[in-house]
Amino acid sequence: MNYDELHDQLMKEFRAYFEDYQNWATTESHASGMRTRAHLSEIRRFASALRVEILETRRTKPKIKSPAYRAAKLAEQQAQNQQAHGNDDAN
């Protein structure tokens, strides 16, 4: 599953949990407590899956660690832009 699907399922499960929790808070019945705990387990499962998705995304994206790195990247981009514009002038 992708991030958006997991997020939507997490939010759906949280809404269901909230409704059952409200029921449990007023009645404190055994059945409503079981449903509330089941929702919490599902929320934990979706949260864990989302955490894995986020970690995988972080692994694929480059890390920008320092201001010096950012400055070097900016200088590189500016040099590429100047070279691109220089080629436009020749045409």
C-alpha positions in Angstrom: 0.0 0.0 0.0 1.1 3.5 -0.6 1.2 6.3 1.9 -2.1 7.9 1.0 -4.0 4.6 1.2 -2.5 3.8 4.6 -3.2 7.3 5.9 -6.8 7.1 4.7 -7.2 3.7 6.4 -5.6 5.0 9.6 -8.0 8.0 9.7 -11.0 5.8 9.0 -9.9 3.4 11.8 -9.4 6.3 14.2 -12.9 7.6 13.6 -14.3 4.2 14.2 -12.2 4.0 17.4 -13.5 7.4 18.6 -17.1 6.3 18.1 -16.6 3.1 20.0 -14.6 4.8 22.7 -17.4 7.3 23.3 -19.8 4.3 23.6 -17.4 2.6 26.0 -16.9 5.7 28.1 -20.6 6.0 28.7 -21.6 2.3 29.1 -18.3 0.7 30.1 -19.6 -2.6 28.7 -17.4 -5.5 28.0 -18.3 -5.6 24.2 -17.6 -1.9 23.6 -14.3 -2.3 25.5 -13.3 -5.2 23.2 -14.2 -3.2 20.1 -12.3 -0.2 21.4 -9.2 -2.3 22.0 -9.5 -3.9 18.6 -9.5 -0.5 17.0 -6.4 0.5 18.9 -4.6 -2.6 17.6 -5.6 -1.7 14.1 -4.4 1.9 14.6 -1.1 0.5 15.8 -0.8 -1.8 12.7 -1.5 1.1 10.3 0.8 3.4 12.2 3.6 0.9 11.9 3.0 0.5 8.2 3.1 4.2 7.7 6.3 4.4 9.7 7.9 1.9 7.3 6.6 3.9 4.3 8.1 7.1 5.7 11.5 5.4 6.4 11.6 4.0 2.8 10.9 7.5 1.4 13.7 8.9 3.6 16.1 6.3 2.3 15.5 7.2 -1.3 15.8 11.0 -0.9 19.2 12.6 -0.5 20.0 13.9 2.9 20.9 17.6 3.2 23.1 17.7 6.2 24.9 21.0 6.4 24.7 24.6 5.2 27.9 24.0 3.3 26.3 21.1 1.4 23.3 23.3 0.6 25.6 26.2 -0.6 27.5 23.8 -2.9 24.2 22.4 -4.3 22.9 26.0 -4.9 26.2 27.0 -6.6 25.9 23.8 -8.8 22.3 24.7 -9.7 23.3 28.3 -10.6 26.1 27.1 -12.8 23.8 24.7 -14.6 21.2 27.5 -15.1 23.9 29.9 -16.4 25.1 27.2 -18.8 21.5 26.5 -19.9 20.9 30.2 -20.5 24.2 30.6 -22.3 23.2 27.8 -24.7 19.9 29.7 -25.3 21.8 32.8 -26.3 23.8 30.9 -28.9 20.7 29.8 -30.7 
